[in-house]
Amino acid sequence: MELLKRNRDKIDVQTMSPLIWAYVGDAVYELYIRTQLINKTNLKPHRLHVESIKYVKAQAQAEILKNLQNILTDEEKQIVKRTRNTKNHHLPKNANLEEYTYATAFEGLIGYLYLTKQDERLQEIIENIKINGKIIDF
């Protein structure tokens, strides 16, 4: 049994709105962060939430994307650009518009890689995530 079955082929995924990629990427990235915190700490639920926010807030995701630029392929850069330039009528609450669009672009990249089953590349990108110049290490 496959827990999370991804039925779409790459062509189908490419025709989706980049905001769909970001919607999925938000969940995939947050699950990764939560899993890492659970695996590497003994924090209580409230503290887990507080810690996870440091990594999933728009400001952090925008920084992450900027730090990843030099390892992205041309295709990945196009995915980022397409997601960043997609009109989103949601206004950010805790971030400025630039941070929000870059965070959405980061989530779009993660979602696209996940939906197209590029799991090895997704893992490679996640392992290269840097915040404040440091690779994430819980």
KEDOVEX-86689 format. One line per field, with one value per residue: residue number from 1; residue in three letters; y, z, x of N, C-alpha, C in turn. Coordinates in nm, 4 decimals. Last residue first. Layout:
N
n [NUM,...]
res [ALA,...]
nyy [Y,...]
nzz [Z,...]
nxx [X,...]
cayy [Y,...]
cazz [Z,...]
caxx [X,...]
cyy [Y,...]
czz [Z,...]
cxx [X,...]
END
This chain:
138
n [138,137,136,135,134,133,132,131,130,129,128,127,126,125,124,123,122,121,120,119,118,117,116,115,114,113,112,111,110,109,108,107,106,105,104,103,102,101,100,99,98,97,96,95,94,93,92,91,90,89,88,87,86,85,84,83,82,81,80,79,78,77,76,75,74,73,72,71,70,69,68,67,66,65,64,63,62,61,60,59,58,57,56,55,54,53,52,51,50,49,48,47,46,45,44,43,42,41,40,39,38,37,36,35,34,33,32,31,30,29,28,27,26,25,24,23,22,21,20,19,18,17,16,15,14,13,12,11,10,9,8,7,6,5,4,3,2,1]
res [PHE,ASP,ILE,ILE,LYS,GLY,ASN,ILE,LYS,ILE,ASN,GLU,ILE,ILE,GLU,GLN,LEU,ARG,GLU,ASP,GLN,LYS,THR,LEU,TYR,LEU,TYR,GLY,ILE,LEU,GLY,GLU,PHE,ALA,THR,ALA,TYR,THR,TYR,GLU,GLU,LEU,ASN,ALA,ASN,LYS,PRO,LEU,HIS,HIS,ASN,LYS,THR,ASN,ARG,THR,ARG,LYS,VAL,ILE,GLN,LYS,GLU,GLU,ASP,THR,LEU,ILE,ASN,GLN,LEU,ASN,LYS,LEU,ILE,GLU,ALA,GLN,ALA,GLN,ALA,LYS,VAL,TYR,LYS,ILE,SER,GLU,VAL,HIS,LEU,ARG,HIS,PRO,LYS,LEU,ASN,THR,LYS,ASN,ILE,LEU,GLN,THR,ARG,ILE,TYR,LEU,GLU,TYR,VAL,ALA,ASP,GLY,VAL,TYR,ALA,TRP,ILE,LEU,PRO,SER,MET,THR,GLN,VAL,ASP,ILE,LYS,ASP,ARG,ASN,ARG,LYS,LEU,LEU,GLU,MET]
nyy [2.0713,2.2582,2.3984,2.5671,2.9198,3.1739,3.2000,2.8850,2.6626,2.3463,2.1123,1.9191,1.9991,1.9199,1.6413,1.5810,1.6507,1.4610,1.2306,1.2782,1.3718,1.3606,1.5799,1.6628,1.7477,1.9576,2.1260,2.1825,2.3219,2.5387,2.6559,2.7380,2.9394,3.1082,3.1892,3.3317,3.5353,3.6607,3.7395,3.9182,4.1154,4.2002,4.1086,3.9310,3.8586,3.8560,3.9100,3.8590,3.6861,3.6694,3.6294,3.5624,3.4407,3.4779,3.2576,3.0505,3.1145,3.1053,2.8332,2.7155,2.8179,2.6925,2.4300,2.4436,2.5003,2.4026,2.5524,2.6428,2.9180,2.9543,2.9132,3.1581,3.2282,3.0354,3.1190,3.3683,3.2827,3.1345,3.3372,3.4923,3.3083,3.0268,2.7883,2.8174,2.9184,2.7413,2.5352,2.6443,2.6540,2.3792,2.2765,2.4036,2.2656,1.9857,1.9701,1.8162,1.6726,1.6327,1.4899,1.4114,1.6486,1.8029,1.6523,1.6768,1.9525,1.9721,1.8055,1.9409,2.1775,2.0749,1.9779,2.2118,2.3741,2.2201,2.2472,2.5234,2.5394,2.4068,2.5859,2.8027,2.7270,2.5214,2.2567,2.1650,2.0105,1.7892,1.6678,1.6052,1.4182,1.2712,1.2007,1.0532,0.9624,0.8451,0.7799,0.4993,0.2144,-0.1185]
nzz [1.3636,1.1211,0.8080,0.7431,0.7756,0.7000,0.7935,0.6689,0.3965,0.2641,0.1601,0.1967,0.0094,-0.2245,-0.1882,-0.1820,-0.4465,-0.5812,-0.5003,-0.5930,-0.7991,-0.8486,-0.9017,-0.6451,-0.5492,-0.7212,-0.6620,-0.3882,-0.4019,-0.5660,-0.4044,-0.1845,-0.3186,-0.3914,-0.1408,-0.0695,-0.2598,-0.1799,0.0840,0.0439,-0.0981,0.0897,0.4295,0.6717,0.7989,0.5962,0.2452,0.0662,-0.2173,-0.4835,-0.6900,-1.0011,-1.0358,-1.0007,-0.8511,-1.0357,-1.2348,-1.0857,-1.0095,-1.2621,-1.3501,-1.1724,-1.2570,-1.5103,-1.4365,-1.0884,-0.8036,-0.6619,-0.6287,-0.4776,-0.2078,-0.0863,-0.1674,-0.0208,0.2433,0.2485,0.2222,0.4575,0.6513,0.5876,0.6248,0.8390,0.8879,1.0847,1.3086,1.3508,1.4973,1.7585,1.8201,1.8011,2.0059,2.2221,2.2232,2.2575,2.3821,2.2516,2.2026,1.8678,1.6330,1.5468,1.5639,1.3757,1.1434,1.1268,1.0831,0.8334,0.6729,0.6945,0.5607,0.3025,0.2381,0.2599,0.0640,-0.1664,-0.2095,-0.2646,-0.4781,-0.6748,-0.6886,-0.7941,-1.0542,-1.1849,-1.4050,-1.6045,-1.4788,-1.4084,-1.6594,-1.7161,-1.5145,-1.3900,-1.0752,-0.8406,-0.5643,-0.2599,0.0317,0.0896,-0.0855,0.0000]
nxx [1.8665,1.9843,2.0018,2.3031,2.3240,2.2481,1.9888,1.9276,1.9272,1.8943,1.9872,1.8001,1.6117,1.7458,1.7523,1.4789,1.4152,1.5654,1.4296,1.1653,0.9873,0.7139,0.5717,0.5021,0.7591,0.8202,0.5995,0.6413,0.8851,0.8074,0.6098,0.7581,0.9052,0.6932,0.6081,0.8354,0.8238,0.5874,0.6556,0.8623,0.7135,0.5195,0.6099,0.4120,0.1794,-0.0139,-0.0497,-0.3488,-0.4370,-0.4330,-0.1686,-0.0366,0.2863,0.5556,0.6379,0.5932,0.7812,1.0180,1.0221,1.0329,1.2767,1.4477,1.4095,1.5315,1.7964,1.8391,1.9925,2.2042,2.1804,1.9398,1.9147,1.8902,1.6336,1.4887,1.5426,1.4167,1.1518,1.1256,1.1459,0.9179,0.7029,0.7778,0.9054,1.0973,0.9732,0.7643,0.8780,0.8864,0.6132,0.5489,0.7059,0.5845,0.3394,0.4280,0.7712,1.0706,1.2969,1.4259,1.4360,1.1829,1.0360,1.1748,1.1279,0.8478,0.8222,0.9547,0.7876,0.5453,0.6158,0.6612,0.4029,0.2432,0.3615,0.3232,0.0486,0.0446,0.2228,0.0781,-0.1333,-0.0048,0.0471,-0.2080,-0.1011,0.0578,0.2469,0.0947,0.0603,0.3285,0.3897,0.0828,-0.0713,-0.0870,0.0614,-0.0434,0.0715,0.1024,0.0578,0.0839]
cayy [2.0809,2.1486,2.3663,2.4571,2.7856,3.1238,3.2770,3.0029,2.7448,2.4633,2.2330,1.9056,2.0138,2.0612,1.7174,1.5538,1.7178,1.6033,1.2461,1.2679,1.3919,1.2433,1.5130,1.6130,1.6400,1.8411,2.0754,2.1126,2.2000,2.4482,2.6063,2.6329,2.8264,3.0468,3.1138,3.2153,3.4421,3.6030,3.6486,3.7950,4.0468,4.1364,4.2055,3.9440,3.8762,3.9146,3.8565,3.9552,3.6775,3.7783,3.5715,3.6561,3.4105,3.5746,3.3921,3.0580,3.1018,3.2299,2.9406,2.6823,2.8525,2.8391,2.4699,2.4087,2.5979,2.3811,2.5188,2.4979,2.8687,2.9931,2.7946,3.0807,3.3082,3.0345,2.9852,3.3585,3.3731,3.0672,3.2295,3.5528,3.3618,3.1607,2.7887,2.7612,2.9785,2.8708,2.5140,2.6179,2.7761,2.4780,2.2288,2.4403,2.4114,2.0365,1.9523,1.9307,1.6173,1.7045,1.5382,1.3144,1.5329,1.8468,1.6734,1.5449,1.8913,2.0447,1.7796,1.8046,2.1822,2.1373,1.8891,2.0942,2.4228,2.2419,2.1160,2.4661,2.6029,2.3540,2.4481,2.8155,2.7259,2.6543,2.3076,2.2453,2.1348,1.8791,1.7149,1.6961,1.5482,1.2651,1.2881,0.9948,1.0783,0.8129,0.9016,0.5912,0.3423,0.0000]
cazz [1.4842,1.2058,0.9198,0.7064,0.8277,0.6533,0.8577,0.7306,0.4896,0.3146,0.1383,0.2718,0.1519,-0.1993,-0.2051,-0.0645,-0.3342,-0.5956,-0.4724,-0.4504,-0.8032,-0.7924,-1.0174,-0.7343,-0.4842,-0.7128,-0.7975,-0.4336,-0.3213,-0.6063,-0.5381,-0.1665,-0.2541,-0.4955,-0.2253,0.0105,-0.2610,-0.3146,0.0599,0.1202,-0.1597,-0.0350,0.3225,0.5842,0.8794,0.7260,0.3600,0.1162,-0.0721,-0.4251,-0.5729,-0.9213,-1.0406,-1.0828,-0.7942,-0.9119,-1.2687,-1.1504,-0.9092,-1.1713,-1.4221,-1.1716,-1.1235,-1.4986,-1.5148,-1.2322,-0.8804,-0.6873,-0.7002,-0.6184,-0.2940,-0.0613,-0.2149,-0.1675,0.1970,0.2648,0.1220,0.3281,0.6463,0.5882,0.4926,0.8144,0.7880,0.9566,1.2672,1.2887,1.3548,1.6843,1.8242,1.7155,1.8685,2.1874,2.2049,2.1397,2.3990,2.2874,2.2951,1.9943,1.6895,1.5460,1.6443,1.5153,1.1916,1.1455,1.2027,0.9515,0.6874,0.7470,0.7027,0.3771,0.2344,0.3449,0.2014,-0.1131,-0.1741,-0.1653,-0.3499,-0.6336,-0.6444,-0.6575,-0.9584,-1.1382,-1.2849,-1.6447,-1.5426,-1.3028,-1.5821,-1.8044,-1.5179,-1.4580,-1.1924,-0.9662,-0.6541,-0.4014,-0.0413,0.1762,-0.0918,0.0000]
caxx [1.7842,2.0273,1.9123,2.2139,2.3538,2.3767,2.0953,1.8669,2.0039,1.8227,2.0678,1.9250,1.5811,1.7164,1.8762,1.5624,1.3493,1.5989,1.5736,1.1937,1.1326,0.7816,0.6326,0.3973,0.6841,0.9095,0.6219,0.5212,0.8744,0.9158,0.5776,0.6584,0.9736,0.7759,0.5158,0.7956,0.9363,0.5951,0.5434,0.8856,0.8279,0.4780,0.5892,0.5287,0.3000,-0.0458,0.0234,-0.2510,-0.4253,-0.5118,-0.2326,-0.1176,0.1428,0.4837,0.6537,0.5148,0.6389,0.9752,1.0237,0.9230,1.1541,1.4400,1.3653,1.3902,1.7209,1.8535,1.8731,2.1996,2.2993,1.9488,1.9163,2.0127,1.7469,1.4884,1.5814,1.5620,1.2091,1.1170,1.2449,1.0511,0.7362,0.7231,0.7985,1.1379,1.1007,0.7348,0.8509,1.0109,0.6938,0.4843,0.7250,0.7225,0.3432,0.3573,0.6271,0.9878,1.1976,1.4079,1.5619,1.2924,0.9952,1.1679,1.2641,0.9093,0.7640,1.0036,0.9311,0.5552,0.5802,0.7699,0.5191,0.2175,0.3474,0.4580,0.1031,-0.0464,0.2571,0.2093,-0.1605,-0.0562,0.1581,-0.1697,-0.1672,-0.0580,0.2906,0.1423,-0.0553,0.2543,0.4578,0.2117,-0.0546,-0.1356,0.0639,-0.0316,0.0369,0.0291,0.1279,0.0000]
cyy [2.0304,2.1621,2.2434,2.4231,2.6853,2.9843,3.2188,3.0703,2.8608,2.5338,2.3604,2.0272,2.0051,2.0841,1.8656,1.6351,1.7007,1.6850,1.3921,1.2847,1.3908,1.2511,1.3968,1.5410,1.5787,1.7214,1.9505,2.0516,2.1174,2.3156,2.5076,2.5728,2.7095,2.9265,3.0425,3.1271,3.3165,3.5047,3.5835,3.6923,3.9151,4.0599,4.1297,4.0545,3.8868,3.9484,3.9312,3.8984,3.7759,3.7739,3.6853,3.5801,3.5053,3.5488,3.4943,3.1984,3.1141,3.2267,3.0696,2.7930,2.8255,2.8874,2.6211,2.4533,2.5707,2.4908,2.4994,2.4568,2.7175,2.9288,2.8275,2.9582,3.2328,3.1134,2.9834,3.2252,3.3676,3.1527,3.1605,3.4461,3.4193,3.2157,2.9272,2.7747,2.9367,2.9380,2.6451,2.6042,2.7577,2.6055,2.3300,2.3936,2.4567,2.1879,2.0211,1.8924,1.7273,1.6280,1.6176,1.3597,1.4343,1.7306,1.7140,1.5582,1.7551,1.9805,1.8456,1.7659,2.0429,2.1417,1.9461,2.0021,2.3044,2.2915,2.1324,2.3309,2.5480,2.4091,2.3851,2.6797,2.7432,2.6401,2.4513,2.2999,2.2238,2.0134,1.8176,1.7528,1.6499,1.4072,1.2663,1.0766,1.0285,0.9409,0.8784,0.7154,0.4450,0.1245]
czz [1.6049,1.3387,0.9936,0.8291,0.7754,0.7012,0.8247,0.8111,0.5394,0.4198,0.1862,0.2567,0.2369,-0.0506,-0.1746,-0.0704,-0.2076,-0.4828,-0.4805,-0.4164,-0.6593,-0.8041,-0.9747,-0.8563,-0.5808,-0.6506,-0.7944,-0.5711,-0.3681,-0.5326,-0.5884,-0.3004,-0.2368,-0.4405,-0.3358,-0.0704,-0.1796,-0.3256,-0.0779,0.0893,-0.0884,-0.1013,0.1920,0.4835,0.7951,0.8029,0.4885,0.2397,-0.0269,-0.2731,-0.5034,-0.8098,-0.9480,-1.0939,-0.8693,-0.8531,-1.1436,-1.1817,-0.9695,-1.0657,-1.3373,-1.2438,-1.1112,-1.3631,-1.5062,-1.3055,-1.0280,-0.7690,-0.7235,-0.6933,-0.4402,-0.1504,-0.1965,-0.2235,0.0454,0.2124,0.1281,0.2154,0.5106,0.5767,0.4865,0.6825,0.7625,0.8479,1.1262,1.2385,1.2822,1.5349,1.7426,1.7062,1.7696,2.0459,2.1608,2.1190,2.2824,2.3024,2.3422,2.0813,1.8190,1.6265,1.6574,1.6073,1.3390,1.1984,1.2319,1.0791,0.8143,0.7661,0.7652,0.5268,0.3194,0.3515,0.2961,0.0297,-0.1098,-0.1162,-0.2372,-0.4959,-0.5993,-0.6012,-0.8135,-1.0431,-1.2576,-1.5254,-1.5829,-1.3631,-1.4777,-1.7320,-1.6045,-1.4707,-1.2573,-1.0902,-0.7942,-0.4845,-0.1902,0.1016,-0.0156,0.0000]
cxx [1.8581,1.9540,1.9665,2.1295,2.2531,2.4125,2.2335,1.9768,1.9192,1.9078,2.0000,2.0162,1.7074,1.6907,1.8547,1.6916,1.4315,1.5367,1.6145,1.3417,1.1854,0.9341,0.7221,0.4523,0.5822,0.8380,0.7102,0.5376,0.7543,0.9045,0.6810,0.6175,0.8767,0.8528,0.5931,0.7010,0.9058,0.7122,0.5522,0.7776,0.8576,0.5933,0.5630,0.5018,0.4264,0.0817,-0.0102,-0.1814,-0.3177,-0.5149,-0.3056,-0.1876,0.0678,0.3341,0.5689,0.5189,0.5515,0.8252,0.9693,0.9093,1.0306,1.3151,1.3550,1.3348,1.5709,1.7756,1.9061,2.0769,2.2975,2.0657,1.9458,2.0245,1.8786,1.6061,1.5910,1.6136,1.3613,1.1737,1.2433,1.1593,0.8774,0.7771,0.7392,1.0314,1.1404,0.8631,0.8252,0.9847,0.8226,0.5682,0.6670,0.7569,0.4820,0.3625,0.5558,0.8407,1.1031,1.3090,1.5493,1.4134,1.1116,1.1300,1.2647,1.0510,0.8275,0.9505,0.9845,0.7017,0.5887,0.7394,0.6326,0.3386,0.3295,0.4580,0.2410,0.0067,0.1703,0.2448,-0.0296,-0.0987,0.1114,-0.0507,-0.1245,-0.1364,0.1740,0.1822,-0.0134,0.1324,0.3827,0.2662,0.0812,-0.1058,0.0342,-0.0392,0.0617,-0.0193,0.0450,0.0882]
END
